[in-house]
Each structure stands twice: as C-alpha cells, then as structure tokens.
Amino acid sequence: MLAVLEAFSLCRGEVGVAELARKAGLPKSTTHRMLGVLCDEGFVRTAAGRYELTVKVATLAHSDTDVEPGLYDRVLPHLTDLHETVKHPVLLVVRDGSVARVVKRVCGSRTAGFATHLGDTLPLHCTAAGKLLLAHVDGGRLQRQPVPAGGVAVDVNEWRFGVTSLAVALRDSATAPPVVITVVGPSARVDVRAVAPALKRVAHHAALGVRDSQLRSIAT
C-alpha cells in the first residue's frame, strides 16, 4: 500500500494505473486493488480511470507537529465564519515542496463541486496562496508580482481563466511554517474589494483566537 502512495510522489497530477504500477514496481492488478482500498478510505479519488491523492493525505503529512500544535482545529471555525460571509470556498494552505498544499477546505453544497475541481495542490507562482508562501520564504521577492502592502495577494485568471483567489498569511506563530487562508471562486462572482477586508479581518481574529461571528454579535 505504501509503495502505491509513494509512487504518486513520482508522478504529476492525475495518473493512470499502468504508470503507478510501473513506478511502484508492482503488478497492474495488485496496484488496481490497492487503489480501490485507498479510494474506499478516502486517500485517493478517481475519475475517468485516472487517480490522484486527496487532501486527507496532506492532513496526515502536515500533522500538528509540523505547524503549530492544534492550529488546524483552532482555525477551522474561522474558516467557517469566512465562508458564511463571502459564500465562496475557503481553503487553508501550506507549502509542500514545489507546490501549495490544501490541508483544510470549507465550502457549501453549491460550491463543493467547484472547490473539489480545484484539486489538493496549487501552483506557487500564479495563485494568491502560492505567492504568499513564496514571499514568506523569499522575503517578499517574487518574480512576477510582489505581495501588496496590505498583505492580501490576488490572482485573477492567472492560474485558470475564470478563477479568482485572494489570500492572507495567518500570523499564528512567527516560528512555525507559513499557513495561508485563501478564498477561491469564479471570477464573475468574486468581488475582490468586498472579499479582501473580510479575509483580512478573519485572519486577524484567527490569530487572536476570537471568532468573527462573536465579534459581529457583540457589535450588534
């Protein structure tokens, strides 16, 4: 089973059974059977005979010891607050080598298909989350677009035509690996000027440990 999972790291994107079997050094029938088990357990998903790892693997790979202990559980309510405000998928993203890895995903029933279609990895150079992760490592020196002074990185049709994303770094710990909150949605529906303040506010509240919904209720 582990040989099949390791074989994914030698491939890029979706991959077929034959290639996985070759990379894993296993018979095709054995690989296919193991993929069935991994799909049943939620570690792999399949479409049209192609396979790819799911976010469940990323969650195991980036345990609480890799970031801040308990960070994911603490941030999840804030991601929910943000989703309820902007009505677009909200992702928690960390860097995983040469890609950005989605480790948490909050979306409604109407946006679940869109969020899933995005996949579990995002490129670093042309997505809002990727730009911030590069900036954290490279001191803000990005080849194509620097992170704005306001701290919100934006991608409009750069990665995929018709897709817009905004991202803010979560300042939960200065010593922990960078963690980014990003909002992603169809470009025709994402109002960057409206989403950016909500994203910054929730990231700030998450760092303080105060629920955005609690602050709204106090204000009213």
Secondary structure, DSSP 8 states (H G I E B T S, - for coil): -HHHHHHHTTS-SSEEHHHHHHHHT--HHHHHHHHHHHHHTTSEEEETTEEEE-HHHHHHHS-TTTSSTTHHHHHHHHHHHHHHHH-S-EEEEEEETTEEEEEEEE--TTTHHHHHHT-SEEESSSSHHHHHHHHHHHTT--SS----TTS-EEEESSSSTTEEEEEEE--S-SSS--EEEEEEEETTT--HHHHHHHHHHHHHHHHHT--HHHHHHHH-
